[in-house]
Amino acid sequence: MVGNFFYSLRKSLGIAEEWIYVIKRDRDGKISWHAFDPVYQLWQPLPPVPREYSGALGFGCAVLNGCHLYLFGGKDPLKGSMRRVIFYSARTNKWHRAPDMLRRRHFFGCCVINNCLYVAGGENEGVHRSLRSAEVYDPNKNRWSFISDMSTAMVPFIGVVYDGKWFLKGLGPHQQVLSEVYQPENDSWYPIYDGMVSGWRNPSTTLNGKLYALDCKDGCKVRVYDEVTDSWSKHIDSKMHLGSSRALEAAALVPLNGKLCIIRNNMSISLVDVSKLEDLKGSSAEQLWETIAGKGQFKTLVTNLWSSLAGRNRLKSHIVHCQVLQA
């Protein structure tokens, strides 16, 4: 309780620290995870991922209450699709159980709206492999509930919450690309075909009401969605392109302390201060970019190990999830 009190106090005073949590899959298919402290620019050790997720595929990952990182669903290599839900608390530095989902599923879409966890679509074993069903978890009630089914069964490969709605893009039952939007206020799904989804790429995120996506494999160019023209016509280019190897591939785009944060498979991290974009007045956007973790800037045992595994830019490990927690 004391930890909870001081965390709540720091959060209310606006001094709770945001850390980056990265979940990786190594070349043997095993899951590991790492936390980055942006103040001291250090990767910090964490307790091991629970055994049931050490080799799982297609599981979801999300943050509730600012400091609880949830892992849910997925496919156990031996037991198949799971309903299991666990969460890590940054306050206690421990893993805890939460109520199981209502449906077994893997490779599904997930998001957080108003501190509730939504999941939709995906696959499970059986005759009807692709799922239309969707459900929501409310941590205040500690309970899962079904919401309206999607219009069509889908295995999502990209999703984002924008303007209070959940956008999903994925593959339908006949391998066709589909896009849908969920509106929580009336519990309804609608197919969409506009410019936002047609030019939408992964990874993407929202920050201060604007929608951003990465425009190149190494994450050195950011696209901005323009709602007025319904297009991705604006760009923020670092002019520092790194290459196209798997190690340098940008795996995540998340908001961190009011900036866009890009995390690559080799654990290098760049920040983009988009708040100063309007002040440039036509000058170059390169000055908005900053590297806070890169080659030679962090020398922990873990990162040196990743570097040695990489060989000649042939890194087999890759990031599967990335979230920001407050502590």
Secondary structure, DSSP 4 states (H G I P E B T S, - for coil): -HHHHHHHHHHHTT-PPEEEEEEEE-TTS-EEEEEEETTTTEEE--PPPPGGGSS-BS-EEEEETTTEEEEE--EETTTEE---EEEEETTTTEEEEEPPPSS--BS-EEEEETTEEEEE--B-SSSS-B---EEEEETTTTEEEEEPPPSS--EEEEEEEETTEEEEEEE-TTS-EEEEEEEGGGTEEEE--SHHHHT--SSEEEETTEEEEE-STTS-EEEEEETTTTEEEEEEE-S----S-STT-EEEEEEETTEEEEEETTS-EEEE-GGGGGGGTTS-GGGGEEEEE-TTT---HHHHHHHHHHTTT----EEEEEEEEE-
